[in-house]
Amino acid sequence: MIPDRLESNLRQGFRESLLPKLGLVLLASILIMAIFAPVLATHNPTRTGYLDENGNSYPPLGTSYTTEIGQDGEFVEVEVESTSDHLLGTNDIGQDVFSRLVYGARTSMLVGLLGTGLAVLIGVPFGLVSGYYGGRVDDVMMRIADTMLAFPSLVLALALIGVFGSAGFGIPDPLTRFGLIDGMPESTTLPGTVTVVVALVTWVWFARVARGEAMSVRNEEYVTAARSMGASNWTILFKHVLPNSLTPVIVLATIQVAAVILLESSLSFLGFSGTTLSWGYDISRGQGYQRTSWWISMVPGLGIVFAVIAVNLLGDWLRDALDPNIEGEGGGA
């Protein structure tokens, strides 16, 4: 159960501020997009050829643009109008931008949540052991952590992907697999290597936070009492130290999801994701069309912005409610 004081802080913070409400609405919208992508998508996001008769991509609904085409041996200007079939237009090879937006949300949220969860599983036990035992154990383990921190996150991620390669594996989509939705991809490609790599890059932040909490509670009376009753170190660690060290870990994990989304988008932009249904990949695809087809890169870019803002707003709300003394973490991205 949630302690009464914590529940009161959460309710008060949510009630008095507009920001957590905005963050919750944004994050809920993105999660709904990700979960129900086959339902919300208007076209198969991987299908190409949605172009006008001159081979031009459609602009977003309500807009138009002027381009030049070859006609009778010379270039003439033509105006390309939008169509209601493609709400946010199409990209340079005729893929529906709105459909790729909702499917891209799946990739970003999957990598953000799974990558952060894996980083927690690696970093928290590492930090707890380091902080609880102290001495030479702490010195050695923290030097390992410091070595990881010596490398910029993106550079380290690229080096690890260079070693392990970019691999993805398909997760079956029940909505399409069981015939509830037709014409959509039957599976979602999870960038497996990227998910593991972002965890290997970011676990050290959780280790440092967990270490600090373990050092602060290892000499508390309830820990001393458990030790005097014959409890083993591992029992003390995971029954007494861990539960009392979770507050900053929860806050950091929430904020870290945003950092992981940014890191995944950066890797996708550079072509190392392992899937083409990614916001970063779509931004990369549209960078050569900024002056004419600006929506190709702007739409997924806004998706990243809103996702990061949503997670950070909720992270700030949790931080203030769980422990107002916790400073915001940079997250290592």
Backbone torsions as a table, in degrees:
resi	resn	phi	psi	omega
1	MET	NA	150.0	177.5
2	ILE	-79.2	128.0	177.5
3	PRO	-55.7	147.2	-177.3
4	ASP	-58.6	-40.0	-178.6
5	ARG	-64.5	-43.3	179.7
6	LEU	-65.1	-44.1	178.5
7	GLU	-60.9	-39.4	178.6
8	SER	-64.6	-41.2	178.5
9	ASN	-64.2	-41.1	179.3
10	LEU	-63.8	-46.1	-179.9
11	ARG	-64.2	-43.1	-177.8
12	GLN	-65.4	-45.1	179.5
13	GLY	-63.3	-39.1	-179.6
14	PHE	-70.6	-37.0	-176.9
15	ARG	-74.2	-35.8	-172.3
16	GLU	-87.7	-16.4	-175.4
17	SER	-121.1	141.6	176.9
18	LEU	-78.7	-24.8	-172.3
19	LEU	-63.7	-47.0	177.8
20	PRO	-64.0	-31.8	176.2
21	LYS	-64.1	-44.0	178.1
22	LEU	-62.9	-44.1	178.8
23	GLY	-61.5	-40.8	180.0
24	LEU	-65.7	-41.7	179.5
25	VAL	-64.3	-45.1	-179.8
26	LEU	-63.1	-46.7	-177.4
27	LEU	-67.7	-39.9	177.7
28	ALA	-62.3	-39.7	179.0
29	SER	-63.8	-42.3	-179.4
30	ILE	-67.6	-40.0	178.5
31	LEU	-65.6	-39.1	177.0
32	ILE	-63.8	-42.0	175.7
33	MET	-58.2	-44.5	-176.7
34	ALA	-68.1	-43.1	-176.4
35	ILE	-71.8	-43.6	-175.0
36	PHE	-105.6	33.1	-179.6
37	ALA	-54.7	-43.3	179.2
38	PRO	-63.8	-27.3	179.8
39	VAL	-79.7	-40.8	-174.9
40	LEU	-82.1	-30.1	-178.5
41	ALA	-65.0	135.9	-179.4
42	THR	-88.7	-18.7	179.7
43	HIS	-145.7	161.3	173.6
44	ASN	-63.2	121.6	-173.7
45	PRO	-67.4	-15.8	-179.6
46	THR	-98.0	-8.2	-178.0
47	ARG	-77.4	135.8	-179.5
48	THR	-106.2	172.6	172.7
49	GLY	100.0	3.1	177.4
50	TYR	-81.2	77.6	-178.5
51	LEU	-129.0	162.4	177.7
52	ASP	-77.7	-177.5	-174.4
53	GLU	-64.6	-18.3	178.9
54	ASN	-99.0	5.4	178.9
55	GLY	82.2	19.3	179.1
56	ASN	-96.1	146.9	177.1
57	SER	-74.1	148.2	179.3
58	TYR	-79.7	141.0	175.4
59	PRO	-82.9	169.8	176.5
60	PRO	-60.1	156.0	-177.1
61	LEU	-56.1	131.6	178.3
62	GLY	89.7	1.3	179.5
63	THR	-123.9	170.4	176.8
64	SER	-154.6	167.2	177.0
65	TYR	-150.9	160.8	-178.5
66	THR	-108.4	134.2	178.0
67	THR	-139.5	173.3	-179.7
68	GLU	-112.1	139.8	176.0
69	ILE	-129.8	155.3	177.5
70	GLY	-81.0	129.0	-178.5
71	GLN	-149.5	122.0	-179.8
72	ASP	54.9	41.1	175.3
73	GLY	80.4	6.1	178.1
74	GLU	-143.1	164.4	-179.8
75	PHE	-91.7	133.3	176.9
76	VAL	-127.1	149.9	179.8
77	GLU	-83.9	136.5	175.7
78	VAL	-132.0	149.3	178.2
79	GLU	-101.1	127.9	-179.1
80	VAL	-99.2	119.8	-178.5
81	GLU	-94.8	155.6	177.2
82	SER	-78.2	167.8	177.8
83	THR	-136.9	146.4	-178.7
84	SER	-69.4	-13.6	177.7
85	ASP	-71.6	-20.8	-177.4
86	HIS	-132.2	95.3	-171.8
87	LEU	-60.3	-40.8	-179.0
88	LEU	-110.4	19.4	176.5
89	GLY	83.5	-170.7	177.9
90	THR	-129.7	162.2	-179.8
91	ASN	-91.0	-168.2	-171.9
92	ASP	-67.3	-22.5	178.1
93	ILE	-108.2	13.7	172.9
94	GLY	82.9	27.4	174.0
95	GLN	-92.5	143.0	-177.0
96	ASP	-70.9	122.4	-174.5
97	VAL	-69.7	-39.9	179.9
98	PHE	-63.3	-43.0	179.8
99	SER	-64.2	-38.0	178.1
100	ARG	-71.4	-28.1	176.4
101	LEU	-64.0	-48.1	-176.6
102	VAL	-71.1	-35.8	177.1
103	TYR	-73.9	-31.3	175.3
104	GLY	-64.7	-29.9	176.2
105	ALA	-61.6	-35.0	177.9
106	ARG	-60.2	-48.5	-177.9
107	THR	-62.4	-46.8	-177.6
108	SER	-63.6	-44.3	-178.2
109	MET	-71.4	-38.2	177.7
110	LEU	-62.1	-48.9	-179.8
111	VAL	-66.6	-40.4	-179.8
112	GLY	-61.4	-47.6	-177.2
113	LEU	-75.2	-47.4	-178.1
114	LEU	-69.4	-40.6	179.1
115	GLY	-63.6	-42.6	177.9
116	THR	-66.4	-42.4	178.9
117	GLY	-60.9	-41.6	178.2
118	LEU	-66.6	-37.5	177.3
119	ALA	-63.7	-38.3	176.7
120	VAL	-63.6	-44.2	-178.7
121	LEU	-63.9	-30.7	178.5
122	ILE	-84.2	-48.4	-169.9
123	GLY	-76.0	-39.6	-175.4
124	VAL	-65.6	-51.0	176.2
125	PRO	-59.1	-39.7	178.1
126	PHE	-58.4	-48.3	-178.8
127	GLY	-68.7	-37.3	179.4
128	LEU	-63.2	-45.4	179.1
129	VAL	-62.3	-44.3	-179.3
130	SER	-61.8	-47.9	-177.5
131	GLY	-72.4	-33.2	-176.8
132	TYR	-73.4	-44.6	-176.5
133	TYR	-81.2	-34.7	179.1
134	GLY	62.8	-161.4	175.8
135	GLY	59.7	-138.9	-177.0
136	ARG	-68.5	-34.0	177.1
137	VAL	-58.6	-46.0	179.3
138	ASP	-64.6	-41.6	-179.4
139	ASP	-60.4	-47.6	-178.0
140	VAL	-65.6	-46.4	-176.0
141	MET	-67.0	-37.3	179.7
142	MET	-74.3	-26.0	174.5
143	ARG	-68.9	-34.2	174.6
144	ILE	-63.5	-44.9	179.2
145	ALA	-63.4	-41.7	179.7
146	ASP	-63.7	-35.2	177.4
147	THR	-62.8	-41.1	177.4
148	MET	-64.2	-38.3	-178.7
149	LEU	-72.0	-16.4	-178.0
150	ALA	-71.2	-18.3	-178.3
151	PHE	-103.7	134.7	172.9
152	PRO	-57.7	143.0	-173.6
153	SER	-57.0	-46.8	-176.7
154	LEU	-66.4	-40.6	179.8
155	VAL	-64.5	-43.4	179.4
156	LEU	-65.3	-39.9	178.9
157	ALA	-63.0	-43.0	178.7
158	LEU	-64.2	-38.6	178.9
159	ALA	-65.0	-42.2	180.0
160	LEU	-67.2	-39.1	178.0
161	ILE	-67.1	-34.3	175.8
162	GLY	-61.8	-32.0	179.8
163	VAL	-79.8	-46.9	-172.4
164	PHE	-94.4	-16.5	-178.4
165	GLY	83.0	167.8	178.9
166	SER	-99.1	112.0	-178.3
167	ALA	-130.0	145.4	176.0
168	GLY	-136.0	158.2	176.5
169	PHE	-136.7	148.4	-174.1
170	GLY	-81.7	135.7	173.0
171	ILE	-107.2	116.6	-177.1
172	PRO	-57.9	138.1	177.2
173	ASP	-96.4	113.1	-176.4
174	PRO	-62.8	-29.4	-178.2
175	LEU	-66.1	-35.8	179.2
176	THR	-93.7	-33.6	-177.1
177	ARG	-63.6	-36.5	-179.0
178	PHE	-95.3	13.2	173.2
179	GLY	78.6	14.3	179.1
180	LEU	-74.6	-30.0	178.5
181	ILE	-129.8	131.8	-179.9
182	ASP	-104.7	151.7	172.1
183	GLY	82.4	8.1	179.6
184	MET	-113.7	160.4	178.8
185	PRO	-56.4	138.2	-178.1
186	GLU	-81.3	-9.2	178.7
187	SER	-148.4	158.8	176.0
188	THR	-110.5	128.9	-178.7
189	THR	-83.3	116.7	174.7
190	LEU	-91.1	121.7	176.7
191	PRO	-67.2	90.3	-173.9
192	GLY	-61.9	-47.2	-179.3
193	THR	-62.9	-42.9	-180.0
194	VAL	-62.6	-41.5	180.0
195	THR	-60.5	-45.4	179.2
196	VAL	-68.0	-40.3	-177.3
197	VAL	-65.0	-43.7	-179.6
198	VAL	-65.5	-30.2	175.4
199	ALA	-68.4	-42.4	178.9
200	LEU	-66.8	-25.8	179.5
201	VAL	-82.4	-32.5	-170.6
202	THR	-107.0	-7.1	-176.8
203	TRP	-60.1	-28.7	-174.2
204	VAL	-62.9	-29.7	178.7
205	TRP	-66.1	-40.3	177.2
206	PHE	-69.3	-35.0	178.4
207	ALA	-62.9	-42.4	-178.7
208	ARG	-67.9	-40.2	178.8
209	VAL	-66.5	-45.7	180.0
210	ALA	-63.8	-37.7	177.6
211	ARG	-60.7	-46.6	179.9
212	GLY	-61.1	-40.6	179.0
213	GLU	-67.8	-40.3	179.4
214	ALA	-63.1	-40.1	179.3
215	MET	-65.4	-31.8	-177.2
216	SER	-79.8	-23.0	-176.1
217	VAL	-110.3	-6.9	-173.9
218	ARG	-66.6	-21.6	179.3
219	ASN	-106.6	12.5	177.0
220	GLU	-67.7	159.5	-175.1
221	GLU	-62.1	-38.9	-177.6
222	TYR	-68.9	-29.5	175.9
223	VAL	-72.4	-43.2	177.9
224	THR	-62.0	-40.1	179.6
225	ALA	-65.2	-42.2	179.1
226	ALA	-64.4	-38.4	179.7
227	ARG	-66.9	-39.7	180.0
228	SER	-68.0	-23.1	178.6
229	MET	-86.9	4.7	174.4
230	GLY	92.7	10.6	179.1
231	ALA	-67.1	141.2	179.1
232	SER	-72.9	163.1	179.6
233	ASN	-60.6	-39.5	-179.0
234	TRP	-68.2	-36.0	176.2
235	THR	-64.4	-43.8	179.2
236	ILE	-63.9	-41.4	-178.5
237	LEU	-60.0	-49.5	-170.1
238	PHE	-95.8	-11.8	176.3
239	LYS	-103.5	-23.6	-175.7
240	HIS	-121.8	-46.9	-176.7
241	VAL	-74.5	-48.5	-176.8
242	LEU	-58.8	-51.6	-178.4
243	PRO	-59.7	-29.0	-179.0
244	ASN	-91.6	7.4	178.3
245	SER	-117.8	6.2	-171.2
246	LEU	-79.7	-23.4	-174.5
247	THR	-55.5	-56.7	179.5
248	PRO	-68.2	-27.3	178.6
249	VAL	-65.7	-43.0	178.8
250	ILE	-62.2	-44.5	-179.9
251	VAL	-63.0	-47.1	-179.0
252	LEU	-64.1	-39.5	-180.0
253	ALA	-61.8	-40.5	179.5
254	THR	-62.4	-48.6	-179.2
255	ILE	-68.7	-33.3	-176.4
256	GLN	-66.9	-26.6	177.3
257	VAL	-56.7	-41.3	178.7
258	ALA	-63.8	-41.5	179.4
259	ALA	-64.7	-37.1	179.5
260	VAL	-69.1	-38.7	176.7
261	ILE	-60.2	-42.7	178.0
262	LEU	-64.8	-40.4	-179.6
263	LEU	-67.4	-42.3	177.5
264	GLU	-62.8	-40.9	179.0
265	SER	-64.4	-37.9	178.1
266	SER	-64.8	-43.2	178.9
267	LEU	-66.4	-38.8	177.2
268	SER	-65.2	-40.2	178.3
269	PHE	-58.7	-37.0	-179.1
270	LEU	-84.5	-3.8	175.9
271	GLY	90.5	21.1	-176.3
272	PHE	-111.9	17.6	-173.0
273	SER	-79.0	-40.0	-173.8
274	GLY	97.2	-1.0	175.7
275	THR	-146.3	150.3	177.2
276	THR	-95.5	-9.6	177.2
277	LEU	-90.1	73.8	-177.0
278	SER	-146.1	142.9	179.8
279	TRP	-61.0	-42.1	-179.9
280	GLY	-63.2	-39.1	178.5
281	TYR	-64.0	-41.4	-179.5
282	ASP	-67.3	-35.3	175.7
283	ILE	-63.2	-43.0	178.6
284	SER	-61.8	-40.5	-178.7
285	ARG	-65.9	-31.2	-176.0
286	GLY	-93.4	-1.3	-174.6
287	GLN	-67.1	-22.4	178.5
288	GLY	-87.7	3.4	-176.7
289	TYR	-125.5	27.1	-174.6
290	GLN	-61.8	-35.9	-174.1
291	ARG	-79.1	-24.7	-178.5
292	THR	-112.9	-64.5	-177.4
293	SER	-98.7	66.5	-174.2
294	TRP	-63.8	-26.4	-175.0
295	TRP	-69.9	-21.4	-177.5
296	ILE	-60.2	-40.3	179.1
297	SER	-98.7	-27.2	-177.0
298	MET	-69.7	-40.0	-177.4
299	VAL	-62.5	-52.9	176.9
300	PRO	-65.1	-30.6	176.2
301	GLY	-62.1	-41.4	176.4
302	LEU	-66.0	-34.1	176.1
303	GLY	-59.4	-44.4	178.1
304	ILE	-63.6	-45.1	-178.7
305	VAL	-59.1	-49.0	-177.8
306	PHE	-66.4	-37.6	178.9
307	ALA	-64.3	-44.7	-179.0
308	VAL	-67.0	-42.9	178.3
309	ILE	-61.5	-44.3	-178.8
310	ALA	-59.4	-48.4	-178.0
311	VAL	-65.6	-41.4	-179.5
312	ASN	-66.7	-38.2	178.0
313	LEU	-63.6	-42.8	177.8
314	LEU	-69.4	-34.8	177.1
315	GLY	-64.1	-40.8	177.2
316	ASP	-64.4	-39.0	178.0
317	TRP	-63.6	-45.5	178.7
318	LEU	-64.5	-40.1	179.6
319	ARG	-60.6	-47.0	-178.7
320	ASP	-65.7	-34.9	-178.2
321	ALA	-78.0	-42.7	-176.0
322	LEU	-75.3	-42.4	-179.7
323	ASP	-162.5	100.0	-177.6
324	PRO	-61.2	-15.5	-177.7
325	ASN	-84.8	-8.8	-179.6
326	ILE	-75.0	129.0	175.8
327	GLU	-84.9	151.2	178.2
328	GLY	-64.1	140.5	179.9
329	GLU	-94.3	145.6	175.4
330	GLY	-71.4	-26.7	174.0
331	GLY	84.1	-12.4	173.4
332	GLY	82.1	14.8	178.5
333	ALA	-97.8	NA	NA
